[in-house]
Structure formats: C-alpha cells, structure tokens
C-alpha cells in the first residue's frame, strides 16, 4: 500500500529526492475503514491527512433544511482533508464519509506540518495536487455561476465517468444542484 503513494509521488514530482520520499512515506500509517464510517465528522477540526489507496469517500455537508449536499466523491489516489479546518484550525461543517470498504494511509496533521517545514518534495507534491484540485473546483464553480444544470452534469460525467455506475443518483444530483427528479430529466434529455 505504501508503494502506491510512492508511485503517486514520483508521478507528480519529477525532481523527487529518494530520501524525502522515504520521509513522506514514514509519516503515513495504513488504516482500514468500513462503509458508513467517517474520516471526518461534522463540526470537528481535522486531525489527519489521508491518502485514499482503495475504496471511495464522499465529502458533504448538511444544510439548514437537513439536506445532504455532496461536494465531491473521491476515489483512489486522492488526498482526504478539509482545507477549511486545515487553514483555520477551526471546526468546519464538512463531513468525509466512507462509501465502501477503504484503505487509507493516514498521517497526523502535526507530522504533516513538521515535514512541510523542510521537505521540498512534499511541498511540491501538495502544491501540485492542490493546484489541480483548485483548477477543477474553479471550473466547476464557473459552471454554477454561468452554466446550466445540464452543463454541470456533462462536466461532472466527462471528468469522472464512473460516478453514474457506482454511486446513488441523489449524490450526483446534489453535486450539480438539482433534485433527483430534475437529474432524471437531464439524463433523459438527448438534445
């Protein structure tokens, strides 16, 4: 399992130094999570950084009407965190739920911060990963501001085609800001 994160690092950081890669790997421990458990619960401060090796997770929040609003569904080779809680060191409403039995490499945030103080490879890795995620989120945000629900759906499916095959439609509907009934209409519309 540690081999997977090692390969991920070398793919993302072309100038990775072997000793720094070993130091990164050393802060992570393998943990198994069962379906329906949580990597992060609502209104908590995140204490760990995860790297999803197998399985899947959902990031969501619960609005004032008690509706679950799915932000993202993440599959292997993604980091698991709550950027709000990491940056502010305050509680946040973000929930990270395990959708299927999952293997996650977990590092304590204090170890992450310590390593970031001197490990260039780790800094580049997280910068590149966060840059890619930020670009995805900005593109998606622009579709919410300037696009239709159908365009948001098409973007979501084009960037992650496995979503429809593996996950409940209510998750997909909430990700694009529509009801499951509206999503059915969008999916049925061939124009």
C-alpha positions as CSV (number, residue, x, y, z in Angstrom):
1,X,0.0,0.0,0.0
2,X,2.9,2.4,0.7
3,X,4.1,1.6,-2.8
4,X,1.0,3.3,-4.2
5,X,1.8,6.6,-2.5
6,X,5.4,6.3,-3.5
7,X,4.4,5.9,-7.2
8,X,2.0,8.8,-6.8
9,X,4.8,11.0,-5.5
10,X,7.2,10.1,-8.3
11,X,4.5,10.7,-10.9
12,X,3.6,14.1,-9.5
13,X,7.1,15.4,-8.6
14,X,9.7,14.9,-11.3
15,X,12.5,16.2,-9.1
16,X,11.6,14.0,-6.1
17,X,14.5,13.1,-3.9
18,X,14.6,9.5,-2.7
19,X,15.3,10.4,1.0
20,X,12.5,12.9,1.0
21,X,10.1,10.4,-0.5
22,X,11.0,8.0,2.3
23,X,10.4,10.7,4.9
24,X,6.9,11.3,3.4
25,X,6.0,7.7,3.4
26,X,7.3,7.3,7.0
27,X,4.6,9.7,8.4
28,X,1.7,7.6,7.0
29,X,0.1,4.5,8.6
30,X,-2.3,2.2,6.9
31,X,-5.9,2.1,8.2
32,X,-9.0,0.2,7.1
33,X,-12.3,1.9,7.2
34,X,-15.7,0.3,6.8
35,X,-18.6,1.6,4.7
36,X,-20.6,4.2,6.6
37,X,-17.8,5.3,8.9
38,X,-16.3,8.7,8.9
39,X,-12.8,10.1,8.1
40,X,-14.0,13.4,9.4
41,X,-17.2,14.2,11.3
42,X,-19.3,17.3,11.1
43,X,-18.2,20.4,13.1
44,X,-14.8,18.9,14.0
45,X,-11.3,20.0,13.4
46,X,-9.4,17.7,11.1
47,X,-6.6,16.0,12.8
48,X,-5.2,13.8,10.0
49,X,-4.4,13.9,6.3
50,X,-5.5,10.8,4.4
51,X,-4.4,9.3,1.1
52,X,-7.0,7.0,-0.4
53,X,-5.5,3.8,-1.6
54,X,-8.7,1.8,-2.3
55,X,-12.4,2.4,-1.9
56,X,-14.2,5.7,-2.1
57,X,-15.3,8.6,0.1
58,X,-17.8,11.4,-0.1
59,X,-17.3,14.9,1.1
60,X,-20.6,16.7,2.0
61,X,-22.3,19.0,4.4
62,X,-25.8,19.2,5.8
63,X,-27.7,22.4,5.1
64,X,-30.3,24.2,7.3
65,X,-33.1,22.0,5.8
66,X,-31.1,18.9,6.9
67,X,-30.4,18.1,3.2
68,X,-27.1,16.4,2.5
69,X,-25.2,18.4,-0.1
70,X,-22.4,16.3,-1.7
71,X,-19.3,18.3,-2.6
72,X,-17.2,15.6,-4.0
73,X,-16.8,11.8,-4.4
74,X,-13.2,10.8,-4.3
75,X,-11.7,7.6,-5.5
76,X,-8.1,6.2,-5.1
77,X,-5.0,8.4,-5.4
78,X,-6.7,11.4,-3.8
79,X,-5.8,13.1,-0.5
80,X,-8.5,13.4,2.1
81,X,-8.7,16.6,4.1
82,X,-10.8,19.6,5.0
83,X,-9.0,22.6,3.7
84,X,-11.2,25.0,5.8
85,X,-10.2,23.2,9.0
86,X,-6.6,22.8,8.0
87,X,-6.2,26.5,7.2
88,X,-8.2,28.0,10.1
89,X,-7.6,25.2,12.7
90,X,-11.3,25.6,13.5
91,X,-14.3,23.3,13.3
92,X,-16.0,23.1,9.9
93,X,-19.2,21.5,8.7
94,X,-17.5,19.3,6.1
95,X,-18.1,15.6,6.6
96,X,-16.0,12.9,4.9
97,X,-17.8,9.6,4.8
98,X,-16.5,6.2,3.7
99,X,-18.7,4.9,0.8
100,X,-17.3,1.4,0.6
101,X,-14.6,-0.5,2.5
102,X,-11.5,1.6,2.0
103,X,-7.8,1.5,2.7
104,X,-6.4,4.9,3.6
105,X,-2.9,6.0,4.5
106,X,-3.2,8.4,7.4
107,X,-0.8,11.0,8.7
108,X,-1.2,13.2,11.8
109,X,-1.5,16.8,10.8
110,X,1.3,17.7,13.3
111,X,3.6,15.4,11.4
112,X,2.4,16.9,8.1
113,X,3.2,20.4,9.2
114,X,6.6,19.3,10.6
115,X,7.6,17.7,7.3
116,X,6.4,20.6,5.2
117,X,8.9,22.8,7.1
118,X,11.9,21.1,5.4
119,X,10.8,18.5,2.8
120,X,10.8,20.1,-0.7
121,X,9.3,17.1,-2.4
122,X,6.3,17.1,0.0
123,X,5.8,20.8,-0.6
124,X,5.8,20.3,-4.4
125,X,3.5,17.3,-4.1
126,X,0.9,19.1,-2.1
127,X,1.2,22.3,-4.1
128,X,0.7,20.4,-7.4
129,X,-2.2,18.3,-6.0
130,X,-3.9,21.3,-4.5
131,X,-3.4,23.3,-7.7
132,X,-5.1,20.6,-9.8
133,X,-8.0,20.4,-7.3
134,X,-8.3,24.2,-7.2
135,X,-8.5,24.2,-11.0
136,X,-11.2,21.6,-11.0
137,X,-13.2,23.5,-8.4
138,X,-12.9,26.8,-10.2
139,X,-14.1,25.3,-13.5
140,X,-17.0,23.7,-11.6
141,X,-17.8,26.9,-9.8
142,X,-17.9,28.8,-13.1
143,X,-20.4,26.3,-14.3
144,X,-22.6,27.1,-11.3
145,X,-22.3,30.8,-11.9
146,X,-22.7,30.8,-15.7
147,X,-23.9,27.3,-16.8
148,X,-27.0,25.2,-16.8
149,X,-27.6,22.1,-14.7
150,X,-27.2,20.1,-17.9
151,X,-23.7,21.6,-18.4
152,X,-22.7,20.9,-14.8
153,X,-23.9,17.3,-15.3
154,X,-22.0,16.9,-18.5
155,X,-18.8,18.3,-17.0
156,X,-19.1,16.1,-13.9
157,X,-19.6,12.9,-16.0
158,X,-16.9,13.8,-18.5
159,X,-14.4,14.4,-15.7
160,X,-15.4,11.3,-13.7
161,X,-17.4,8.8,-15.8
162,X,-17.6,6.1,-13.1
163,X,-19.8,8.3,-10.9
164,X,-23.1,7.1,-12.5
165,X,-22.1,3.4,-12.4
166,X,-21.1,3.3,-8.7
167,X,-23.0,5.9,-6.7
168,X,-26.6,6.8,-5.8
169,X,-28.1,9.4,-8.2
170,X,-29.0,11.5,-5.2
171,X,-25.3,12.2,-4.6
172,X,-24.8,13.2,-8.3
173,X,-28.0,15.4,-8.2
174,X,-26.8,17.3,-5.1
175,X,-23.3,17.8,-6.6
176,X,-24.9,19.7,-9.6
177,X,-27.5,21.5,-7.5
178,X,-30.7,19.7,-8.6
179,X,-33.2,17.3,-7.2
180,X,-33.0,13.6,-8.2
181,X,-36.2,14.1,-10.4
182,X,-34.5,17.0,-12.2
183,X,-31.4,14.9,-12.7
184,X,-33.6,12.1,-14.3
185,X,-35.0,14.7,-16.7
186,X,-31.5,15.9,-17.6
187,X,-30.3,12.4,-18.2
188,X,-33.3,11.7,-20.4
189,X,-32.9,14.8,-22.4
190,X,-31.0,13.7,-25.6
191,X,-30.9,17.2,-27.2
